[in-house]
Amino acid sequence: MVVMGTGPSGLDETAIQKRLALAGNTGPGALLRNARVFGIAAFACLGGLLYGYNQGVFSGVLTMPAFNNHMGVYTTNQTKKGWLTSILELGAWFGALFAGFVAEILSRKFSIIVFTAVFIVGVIIQCTATTPSGPDSILAGRFIVGLGIGPLSMIVPMYVAECAPAEVRGLLVGLQQVAIEIGIMISFWIDYGTNFIGGTGEGQSDASWLVPLTLQLAPALVLIVGMVFMPYSPRWLLHHNREDEARKTLALLRKLPVDSELVEIEFLEIKAQSIFEKRTTAEHFPHLGKPSAWNTLKLQFVAILSLFKTKPMFRRVIVATLTMTFQQWTGINAVLYYAPSIFKNLGLSSNSVSLLATGVVGIVMLIATLPAVLYIDKVGRKPILTFGALGMAFCHFLIGIITARDQADWGAHAAAGWAAVAFVWVFVAFFGFSWGPASWIIVAEIWPLSARPYGIALGTSANWMNNFIVGQVTPDMLENITYGTYVFFGLITTIGAAFIWFYVPETKCLSLEEMDVIFGSAGIAAKDAERMKGINKEIGLEALLMGKPGDSGSEGKISGEKQPMEELEGSDTEKRAHADAIEKAA
């Protein structure tokens, strides 16, 4: 889950108060007033449902006798089993690398359609893998599914955030995480049900594994058709100089007249952000300032590399990448990908019982995740992450101790086996309320405004790459070091707790400027704020919010004369002159 934003200050606070006065307060009432946006967000989050479903569905399929007969060595050789599972994450990592580029060129709306189509192709390849080339088709299909899922995991929250009004944005973006958890839970229970098709032994039908894989097509087809009728992101429209369309789309989303003051405020806020991004790019990367597909692609990688050049920014890189690394090495995806196998290794009597216990994992994770948004801004990130990591480590150590003591004869120690299963459920609960949402919040909010898109992309890349590695090595670990697997994850998670407590600063309720002081880069956020202040004044947003009509030549803009984006931006020389004027005025 990606959650954007830090504490407001200055004109931002004024904008918030004015917007709330016009739109009403936040909370459930705000959802009712923005029912159309809520519907669009919920629909787009079908992408999160697909992501979650894929995270969970293969764990049950891997244990089905019919699938094992079909795949041969790929389910008996643990290294190949790891490759079969993790190849989806490798595809997701590759896809995520280009997600931002495609979303910027094609629009958020059509990039969701394109990557859902890629996902569908991958599912079809898997579902037609009943020939002797079955293993190769499953591998190819899972890689292609990953190429679709990785970008969707980034673009759907981006689309929702850009369509949602500020007073419900956090809640609506949080729908993505809830959709993921629901997808995981549904996949576990579908696996449990289809496991009985044709019996649970050697006579099991291929439909037992084909049905759960094929069912993914239903929400994917609904998503791809429905997105055709969804609006464009207003931010994307405005960023591409389609201002009239952006205004009309904002009015449509808010169910307000185009000339509404609330629509005007939000329009100017988005416009200010767009101009800010373009001018910052022109200053930091002047050779990439001209808008083109090639420059947009290069900008992602050049901007990410620039984060490594100064000590304060490199510290942010360490926080983002290691937080995502420790999140994966808590072992959460080892559980999600191999839960039935883990439960079987803990002495559960049959594959059906293991799948039933896996279904409980999905329910526990969903229930634990839901209340996270209620307290994370009250308690803070560090206490939640540290407590969650220590809780998960404790569960790992206990499971390791029980396994080491009783794995030689689970039949004689059935109660111990169920105790270990219960601690797996407790482990999932600890993850659900802590590292599930909080790690993404940390990665999103530590960056200055000008570096945030690239910093989040870097953190996401670290997440997918470690996700791939965990999926690859877990089967070999479970087979070769058995209880040592849990001890290993417990030790890594304990180190993660120490990393959060001693190295990561508390970011709760901090402004961008305060974040800069903590990371030792005081001035970056202040410079960003000064630039944004000049832009707000230039386009008339400050005058509109402060009730000073006519200030800074903005009278015409507010009364209805819409100034084109190109005119505002001007030439590079004009941009530099404008920046110099702001600095002198300051």
Steps between C-alpha positions, in 0.01 A plus 500: 500500500640841406386788715600849398535817699651663804394762745359816340631847557451854374287536189443121502322534835295791368403296195396209719284720725336676206437171320352342813278802552366458147496121480417404860699300753682173449378158611209280389294804409766607250470160329127550459557845348758349264311183411597524134872517579460217750338284233777575251769430759336174608473391139863585419606302807402184313866532398594454866264202522683338207834566668387348829335203331824421321697533823293224656357269235819317408572392857203261490548396138856387576373236743228351276581146375364573150727803463798305633437227241480764230815689600726207590841608621388861547308404815731227630834678458497782758724733299279467194195541721644828624561612142145405400363715782736797487510551124179703536680739737789530254252599230338746739839659571570546128150636441521742791820651357303637205165559668557871565612559142196326349261671742641839401493437125171310460317645805417322823169382355636336187809362672265310735324363191830405332649323802170323575513372141855376563372328815219331305745368239710346778196336662383356165844350437488330842144376454579338165811325636355149479735380227844335546645852500297571816789592735649744251157655437436542872840666544449733203146579607600587855780728379257683270242525780776663708565750222138607542465476879816698588393816315138468617620496862648847439264661249166419665584687826639784288177523300282486812710765681481736203122464462418527870439827687748567779251446783452130408822428308673300773194285557445435129867418436475262796234311304785357291650326803160372610437371146834317508413333831155404371659352188738292712216377720275410205780309326571290810136395538453433128805272514344320796175445310642394162740258669203261529426491123555138397612405851806598701724212395664377182172503309458875550379688192710763322204730560611519865785732400369633169185646657676726756742618231222561246279688746749788489372582154159612629607807703773575244248514215266715709789736577623530142152569360392729782815715488405606147210691655696640795626861491859601445701613799450880527865538596616314189274709277629824647862386490454438127350846444139378461366755745138520386465123523662505844246756627206306360632175646546657845146637485368159393685320780382748764145529354538879498472773233817572304514854641465383862748660740593157637578372151703816435709454816575138423572577135753768595662273760553231237623759252752635752632149564533433128692822437718428803596159365580634154714786630682276747580257218622787283731619780641163611502325163504773234591252225175311573273801542344477154191275519539185291451127550876435491577775753223375730651152493856624563386737775387214725842336505708819503295644786529179705879496454516861620363389840832328573716811454461679836524360851158623621324359194699178521380459858145519368593236241623273782180551700273432200684199357585329829148552636364322192772235525421425865128496418553211259747316726250492784392190310149622425507392137664172593175438690271634227674303222554174686247500787347157422847345471606667827191374680553151359858510630359597841315171519150577369339175398410566137525749216135594554565591863809698397293694246238565768766640733626711209152647459519619860823686411305710249229587751748590774704725272194687377362556852841613633556746214165682511551699824857602413394831343323598822804512727810530283496882512437498875756245617770571243692289248798390711310348794265310269778369275726408791227330702376318190849376411569376854162325506569329167850399611359352821256290296780382270717392792214312666409321178868411452526359853182294461612368161849410623356310793209315337548478122635144523159374614213745449253215540590471865504879548187616317428770759847646451440507126178696544678735740757573227215559252340743746826695524506527119157666527627731775804584283269600213299722736815678618597565138152615402480788747865607480732434208219448251387865489764688706804409290337647189413819688864545609624453143248751364544786746877532557572667165501869406223590258740522205640148557192314623393318179851362447554409865175303512593325175834400655331361811247308289781350293677381816174345619442299183860382470509371859156351447647301210799381705284389795269307268798331335689385810220408742432143370871408521520652850198306623642175361865538598505695827138433614459677837803714416279680246292650780806583708653676198187707434478576872858629512456715188175642637670582832772685310221680314351612832840636609543677165164674537554596865859624478534629142162599357366834631141537615313673218155532657346842432825653373501766231730470201727764651522313831575179310792676333646602838481142626675361193765773498393669179346819635414734217379258234141504619525872577612566143219280371253692718628835374464387140148373566409825675606697192296273273194527724523877479564495127192294406267674745458225759635714784269786410201269481570344839594821678221705345733745322356534146722671251824406675794413277303533184282207586166681470439390145583139574257477792216676322503251219787571260690170507867545434655215299769294671750579226454873560562459871812299450658710230854448374789371705633857525167622633491217755846592627406867520186412690694283746756780551220745571354271765839457668560877504153562642569246775 
